[in-house]
Amino acid sequence: MEERMRALEDALVIAQAQESDEPHPLLATPWKLDEDESAKDSGEADMEGKVEDMADILGALHIDGKERSNKFFGPTGGVESLLFDKKAPTTKLPPAPSAREVITPADLRALGIPEEVDVFFYHFPFTPIGIPPDPARRAIESCIPPFDRAMELSKIMLEHMSWMFQIVSLRYMTKDLIPSVYGFDFNRGRKVPSCGPHDLALLLIVCALGALVDTTQEPYNEEALRYYVLAQAAIGLDSMLENNSLATIRFLHLLSIYNGMCGKESALSNTYALLNIAGILSQRIGLHVDPSHFGLDEKTSYERRSNFWNLVQGDMWQSLGTGRPPCMVNVARGCRLPTEEEEARFQEGEIPAGFGVWGHKYTRDFLVPLNIFINAAKQPSYQSVLELDRKFRALALPDVPAHGDPTSVPVSMRIWVRSHYIELILLYLHRGFFAQAIATHLENPLASPYAYSFITAYQCACHMLKTTRDCFELHANLMTRVWMIWTFNFTSAMIIAGAAMCPKPLKLDPPPAVMLEEACALFTDAGKINSRAAKALPLLLRMREKVREVQQAHANPSSSSSFSIKQDPGITEDSERIAIFGGKTRLVASTGDTPMLAHATPPQAPIPDSQGWPDAQQSYTSYYYPQEPHAVEETYHQPTQEHWAPDPHASTYEPYQYIFSADGESAPSFIPTDSWAAFLQGHGALPKPA
């Protein structure tokens, strides 16, 4: 082989000598590629390095060395991570009322609960071994509310919470569940067979939620706590991990909602765990398989489909709020949606649902693809973000007017929750590149290649805040008891604050500084009752002070105390800004003995696509928008004029001119995810971790 190579080289030298005195390029030492090819390879290598650097965006891990506890909040869980930070600023305002963080046996006695119940309550979610359940059941049944009160609490729960979900119906409660628990059908005047422990637990958790949202009582009242304790004990009378039914799934779903609304910040993490358990057990009873395969009757099939898609919806929103992966995303295609005809037939005479089939369509066509997209192992490109944005806007469903009094709680809350649903989805889609626009163009994010995401996220945040403020004026006492409202609005307020804190005022409508003032006023009112709003308020007030410093600097440019980004110790270098606004993986360790930190390994590359989430750029369209041969035909319409949507033409910027950079090349193919705690630390609004 070597002899042949030398022979070819000699022949090439002879042939080249007949045409030129210069050596042939292939015989040059050292041998080099053409400049264009070399530059191309170099550019690809640089891009690979950038993608690898930006792929390390996994969220925040909080380690409490004193309490020996860990908390993880993923890429989209920046708000939860921020509120969980123990170094967050506090306020001198009176603390919001909250429930007991720890329920002791003495507390149970004060609630009038017999001692036989204790062991079953404290063993949740397991069933104690060797303890006979009959005495505990008799003790629990002695504490259930009177029949009339149970009916009243059931109606209150449905009237005040049907805009969020409809896990149980009024007909089911009054005709089936309540008579079976009390052993007597008062409407028909006859005895009925007694119910099982899980049905008893379901009624008690419904009563607990009804008392919790009873606006005639104080928030986090003792009646709600008493029924919650009884419900959690009742489910342990018969192991829910071994014996499952639809009542078990409904109970766990409602229990997760109670944990999110009971006023205990420590209980919020239970909502994710309980919802995951409900999702797993729902697959155990085949809820994810369409009931048509089993020949079930129409009413039972409707109830199973409705409960399944309610679970999927809750799972998807939990994932977006905490940044943790959803558990039901891979089974969301096995059960078809209920039809509008079925809903009209089986919901006749029921309290108007906030979502129903309308919300189930949004869950299937928006929330599921969005979660797959955001949690993909391979970070999607900005072009694919804009593609999904266009798809969402094209599929947006017009709202169907609700029948009834528009000032009543069920109807007005339904109008409110639907009025900003698509905006909330677009906000989560664009919030990562909103932060990246500030990171790359701090002086003027509107000049960034990601300016479309910046404008969209800001407009959606303003719309979310405005609609919440209008509804808050009608139902403040109810809305302050729902924690998820203030999680989403805190996200919106932080986006508004990020736009307001830019060094130069941005020409946005409405002005960011004005909207930030309104956000602070709203959270001040809500923080009097809601602990979530109370924890967020000091951060917003601190950022408002920063914005006022910027405004004062522009009003008095010659003042020596003028605000300057360069003087801010939290922002010193461009690379630091990218890390802060890009949501880099971070470890937050509090004081205490944490020996594991000494052996911490450097961040590893993400797992391959074949072992984790699908490639977001290829799979979300083919997987969640398939052409199924047996799918029910549905027609999607463009949003009506009354349905608000961000108008990209409202400013002087064209909607998609930001896809490309100034030199005509495409934008980087990584998707940043935000960490609002790092954002605040960079602006001095939150102390940096030690």
N, C-alpha and C positions, 0 to 999 in steps of 0.2 A: 504493500500500500504506500509506504514512504517513497519507494522508487517511482511509482506512478505519479505521486504528487510532485516530485522534483522534475519529472519529465514534462508534466503539464506547465510548471513554472518556467522551465527553459523554453518551451515552445511559445509561451506568452511573451517572454522577453524578446525573442526573435521577431515575432509578429509586431510588437509595439515599436521596435527599433526601426522598422521599415516606414513607419508613419510619423514618429515623433522622437525627440531626444529625451522627453520626460518619461519617467517610469510609469508603468500602468498602475492605476489606483489600487488594484487588488494586490499589488506587490509592495505597496507602501508599508513602512514600519513606524509606529504600530498601525494595524489595519483599523479603519474607522468607518462607521455608517455614514450615509448622507446626513447633512445637517438637519434636514426636515425630519427624517426618521428618528434621529437622535433626540431632537427637541420633543417629538411626539412621545417617545418612550419616557423621557424625563418628566414631561407633564403628567403622564399617566401615573408615574411613580409618586409624584408630589400629591396628586389627587388621592391616591390610595392611602398615603400617609395621613392626609387630612381626614378622610373618612374614618380611618382607624382611630385617630385621636378623638373625633367627635362621637364615635360609637359608644364611648364610655359614659353613657347617660342612663343610669339605672335607678335614680331616685336617692332617697336618704335613709340611712339606717341609724336609728336612735338607740343608744345603749345607756341604760341607767345602771351604773355600777352599784349604787346604794340599794335600789330595789330589785336588782338582778332581773331586769326586764328588757326586752328588745321590742322595738317597733319599726316596721318598715313601711315607707310610703313611696310608691313608685313614681315614674316620670310625671304623671298628671296629678299626683297627690301633693303638690307643693303647698297648697293651702292647709291641708291637714298637718303636714310637717311643720309649717310655720306656727300654727296654733298649738302644736304639741311642744314647741320649744319652751323650756322653762326659763330661758333668759329673755323672753319677749318683754317689752315694756308693759307696765301696768298703769292703771289710772286711779285717781283718788275718788272716783264716783262710787256710790254705795254698791256693793256686790249684788248681782242678780240672784234671785232665789234659786235654789237647787235642791235636788233630792239627796238623801243620805248616800255617801259613797260606799259605806259598809253597813250591812244589815245584820245586827247582832241578835242573839236569842232574846235579849231584853226588849229590843225593838219589836220583835214578833209578839211578845206578850202585850206590849203597849197597843198593838194593832188588834188585839183580841183573838189571836190565832193560837189554837191548842198546841201543846208540846208534841203531840203525835205527828204533827206536820213537819217539824223541824228537819228530821233526818232526810226526808224526801226532797225538801227544798234545797238543802245544802249539797245533796248528791247530784243535782242536775249537771249535765244531761244524762246521767246514769241512774239506774235503779239500784237501791241498796240491796245487798244480798243478805238473806236470812231474816229480813224484817217483814212480817205479815202486812199486806197492804190494806186489809179490811178496816182495822181501827183508824188508819189515817184517812181512808176515804170517808168514813162516817164523820170524822172531825171536819174534813173539808166541806162536806155537804151541809154540815150544821152552820157554816159561815157564808154560804152563797147568798146573794141578795134575794129579797122577796121577788115573787113572780113579776109584779108590776114594775119594780125597779129594774129588773133584768130587761124587760121589754123597753123601758125608757132609755137605758144606757145603750142598748143595741141600736135604737133609732138615732140617738145622739152621735154615736160613732159613725154610722153610715152617712148621716147628713153632713157631718163636719170633716169626713175623711174620704168620701166617695170620689172627690176630685183627684185624689192621689192613687187610689186602687179600688178594686171591688173584689176582694177575696171571698167575701160572703155576701149574700143578698138578703134583703129584708124578708122575702118570702121564705127562704131557707131558715132564717133565724126564728121567725114567728110560727111557721107551720111544722118545722122538723126538729131543729136543735133544741129550742127552749122546752117544748113539750116533752121531749125524750129525757132531758135532764131532770125535770120536775115529775116525770112519770105520769103526767095527766095532761090531756088536751082540753084546755078550758073552752076552746071554741066549739068543740064537738061534745064536750061533757063526758069523756070516757078516758079510761086508763090506757097508757101506751107502754110498750116495753122500755125498760131503763136503758140508758146509754152506757157506753164504755168509758174508761178513764180519759181517753184522748178527746172524746166529744165534750166531756166535762171541762177539760183544760181549755178547749176552744171557746166555750161560752165564757169562762172566767177571763180569758185574755181579751175577749171582745168587751166585756164589762170594764176591764182595767183601762182599755183605750178610750172607751166612752167617758169614763170619769176623768181621764187625763185631758180630754178636749171639751169637757163640760165647762163652758165659759161662765156659768153661774157659780163655779167654785174657784178656789185659788189654784194657781198652777202647781203641779207636782203634789197634789193633795193626798191625804192618807187613804182615802177610799180607793184611789187608783193603785196605790202601793199594796194595799191589802189584797185586792183581787189578783194583782201580778204575782204575789208570793203564793197564793193558793193555786194559781194556774201552773206555775213552775213546779209546784209540788205534785199536782194532779197528774201531770204528764209522766212523772216517775213511778206512778202506781203500776204502770204496764210499760216495759222497756220500749221506748220509741225506736231504738236501734235494731230491735228484733221484730216488733209487730208494728207495721206501718199501714196507714190508710190515708185517704184524702184529708181527713180531719187532722192527721199528724202534720202534713205539709202546710195546711192552712194555719195551724197553731204556730209552727216555727216561723212562718213568714210574718205573722202578726207580732210574734214575740220580738223579732228583729226590729220591727218598726217601733215597738214600745221602747226598746233599749235606746233607740235614736232620739226619742222624744221625752225621756223620763227626767232630763235635767242633769244626769250624771255624765261628765265628760269621759270617765273611765269606762262607761258602758257603751260608748260609741263604737269602739273596736269590736264589741260583740255583735253589732249589726252585720258586719261582713262575715263573721264566722257562722252565725245562725242562718244567714241567707245561703251560705254555701252548703251547710248541712241540709237545709230544706231542698236545695237543688239536687244534691246527691241522692237523698231519699226519694225525691220525686221520680228519678230514673229507676229506682228500685221497684216502684209500683207502676212503671211503664207510662208515666205521664208525658214523656217526650215522644211517644209513638202515637200517631193519630188514631183516635178511637174507632174510626171507620173500619180498621182492620179487624176489630174484635166484634163487630156487629152490635155495638151498644146503641141504646135508644138516643134520640136526638137531644133530649134535655141533658142526659148524662154526658153525652159527647160535648155539648156546648160548655158545660161546667168544667170538664177536664181541660179543654182547649183554653178557655178563659183563664183558669188557674195557672196553666203552664206558661202562657205568655205574660201574665202578671209577674211570675217568678223571673222570667228572662229579662223583663224590663227593669225590675229592681236590681238584678244582678249586674246589668250593663251600667246603670247609673252608679252603683256602688263602686264598680271598677274605675269609672271615670273620676269619681270623687276621691278615691284613695290611691289610685295608681297601681292597684294590685290586680292581677289577672282575673277575669271572670271565669266561673266554673261551668257555665252552661252554653258557652259560645259554640262548642262543637256539636251540640245536639239541637240547635235552634232551627234546623231545617226538617226535622222529622215529623213535626206536628203542624198541620195547616192552621191558618187563622180562622176564627169564627167569622161567618159572613154577616153583613149588615141585616139581612133578612132574619137570621137566627137571633141576632141581638134585639131586633125590634120585637120579635115574638116572645122571647124569654125574659126580656127586661121590661115588659109592659107592667106598669104600676110600681116600678122600682124607682128609687132615688136616682136622678141623672148621674151617670158616670162621667168622670173627668176625661178619661181616655177611651176606654172601650175598644171597639174595632179600629177606630181612628188611631188610637195610641199603639195598638198592636202592629199596625202597618208601619208606623214610624219606628217601632222597635226592630222589626225585621229588616226594613230597608235603609235605616239610618244608624241606629245605635249599634247593632251587631257589626256592620261593616266598619263603623268608626272605631270600635274597640279592636277589631282585628288590625286595622290600619295603624293605630297608635302603638299597639303592643307587638308589632311585627319585629322579629329578630333582626331582619335586615332593614335598616332605616330607609323609609321611602324618600323619593326626591321631591323637591318643591313643585315640579311639574305635576306629579301625581297628586299633591295636595290640591292644586288648582283644578285638576280633573275631577276629583271627588267633590270639590266645592260646586262645580257646574252640575254634577249629577244630583247632588242634594237639592239644589235650587230647582232643577227640572222636575224632580219627583215630589216637591213640596205639596202637601195636601191642603186644600182649602178647608177652613173650619165649617162645621155644620152647626147652624144656630140651635141653641138649646131651648126647649120649651119650658115655660114657667117664669116666675118672677125674677128678673135680672138682678134684683137687689138681695135675693135670698142667698144663703151661704152656699148651697150646692151649685146653683147656676152661676153666680158671680165668680166663685172660685174656679169653676170649669172654664169660664171665659178667660180668666187670668192665666191659668196654666197653659192653655192652648195658644194664648196670644204671643208667647215668647219661646215656644218649644223649638222651632227651627233655628231661632237665633242662638239659643243655648247650645245646640249641636254645632253650629258653625263656630261659636266661640271656642269650644274645645278643640275643634279642628285647626284653628288658626292661632291659638294662644302661644304655641311654641315659637312660631315664626314672628309673632308680635314681639316677643322678647329678643329674637335675633335681629330684628330691624333696629331696635334700640342699641344692641350690642355693636352692630357694624356701622351705624350712622347715628351716634348719640346726639349730635348737634341738630340733625334734621332727619328723623326716621322716614319721612315721606320721600326722601331721595334714595332710600334703600331699595334693592331689588325685591325686598319682601314688603314693600309699602302696601300692596293690596291686602296682605294679611293684617298689617298694622291697622288700616282703615276699617276692615271688616270686623276685627276683634273689638275695636273701640266702639263702632256703631252698635254692635250686638250687646256690648256691655252697657251702653247708655240705654238701650231699649229695655234690657232686663231690669235695670235700676228704676226706670220711669214707671214701667208697668207694676212693679212691686210696690213702689211708693203710692200709686193710685189705689191699689187694692188694700194696702195697709191702712189707708184712711177709713175703709169700710169694716175691715175685720182684723184690727190690730191684736185683739185679745186671742184670736185663734192663730194667726200667723206667727206670733212670737213663740208658740209652743211647738213649732215644726222646725227642727234643726237644719234640714236639708235646704230650706229656703235661704237661710243665712250663709250656708256654705257656698251656694252658687252666687249669691249677691256679694259675698266677700271677694270671690274671684273676679266678679265684674268691677268691684270697687278698686281692686289692685291694678287692673288694666287701666282704668281711668286715672289712677294715681300715677302709673308709669308714664302715661301720655302727658300728664300735667307737670311732671318733674323734669321734662326736657329743658336744657339750658335756654333755648329760645322758644318763645310762645308759638305753638302750632296753630295754623288756621284750620281748626276743626269746628264743626257744628254738631252739637253744642260745645261751648268752650270747656276744656277739661277741668280747669280750676273751678268753674261754677258747678260742674257735675260732682267734683270731689267734695265740695261743701255740702251738696245735697246728700251725698252718701254718708258723710259724717253725721248729719242731722238724723237720717233714717236709722243708723246704727245706734245713735244715742238714745232714741226712743225705744228701739227694740231691745237694747241692752239692759233695760230696766227689768225685763223678765227672762229673756233668752240668754243663757250662759254662753252660747256660741257667739252671739253678737257682742256680748260684753267682753269676751276675750279678743275679738277682732278690733274693737273700737280704739284701744290705745295705739295700735299700729297705724290705723288710719289717721288718728289725730297727729301722730308724730310726722307722718308723711305730709299732712296738710301744712304743718309748720315749715317743712322744707320748701313746699310750693310757695308759701308766702314769702320766704326769703328770696326765691327766684323773682317773684313779682316785685318785691321791694328793690332788688338790684336793677331791674329794668326801669323802674320808675325813677331811681336816683343813680344813674350810671357813674357819677363822679364820687359817690360815697365810698369811703375806705372799707366799709363793712359789706360791700357788695358780695353776693354769693358767687363763687367760682367753682366749677367742676374740678379744676386743677388743684384747688386748695383742699378739696374733700379727701381726707385720708382713705376713704373707702374705695376710691377709684383712682388708680395711679397709672396703670398701663393698659394698652389695648388688649393684650392677651388676658389680663385679669378680667376685663370687662366681658370678653367672650366666655370665659369660664363661669362668671357669675350669671350672666343672662342665658347662657346655654344650658344650665341645669346639670352641671357636672356631678357625678357620683360623689357623695360626701358622707362622712361618718361624724355623727354628733354624739359625743360621749360626755356624760355628766360626771360630777365628782363621785368618787367611790373606787373600790378596788376592782379594776377591770384588767386582769392579767392577759386576756386574750388579745389586747391591743398590741402587746409587744411582739406578737407573732403574726401580725396581720400581713397578708400577702398583697402584692400590688394588684390593681384591677386586671382582670382577665378579659380576653376578647369574648364577645357574645357567642352563644352556642350556635352551631350551624342551623340553617333553615330547616333541614330535614329532621332535627331533633326538637325544634321549638315551634314558634308561630310560623305561619306561611309567609312567603315573600309578599309584602303588602302591595308591591307594584304589579304583581301578576295574578294573585289569587283572590283578592277581595271582590273583583268584578265577576270572575268566572264562578266563584263559589257562592256568592250571595245575590247575584242577579242572573241565575240560570234560566234557561228556557225549559221548564219542566213540562212534560207532555200532559200531565194530569192536573196541572195547577189551575186554580180558579182564575178566570180572566178578570183583570181589574184595570180600570182606566184611571190614569193619573192626569191631573190638570195643573196648569200653571197657577201660581198663587193669584188670588183676586187682588184688585186694587186696594181693598181694605186690609189685606194681609201684608203687614210690614215686612220688608226685606231690605238689607243694606244696599244702597244705591251707589255703585262704584262710580257713576257719572256725576255724583253730587259735587265732587271737587274737580280740579283741573287735570287730574291724573286719569289716564285711560285704564280700563279695568285690568288688563293683563300685560301691560307694557313692562311690568317689573319681573317678568319671568327671566329676562336676560339682563346681563350686566352691561356696563357701558361699552366694553370691547366686543359685544355681540356674542360672547360665549355664554353657554347655559350656566345657570346658577348652581352652586354646590349641591350635590345629590344626597346630602344628609339632612335629617329633620331634627332640629334641636328640641328639647323638651325643657320646660321651665322649672326653676326652683325659686319660688317667691321669697323664701327665707334668704337665699343668697342675694337676691335682688335688693332686699331691704338692707342687708348688711353692706352692700356696695354703696348705697346712698346714705349710710349712717343712720338709718331709721331703726336698725336692730343691731345690737352688739354682736360682734363676731364670736364664734365659739373659741374657748381658750385652747 
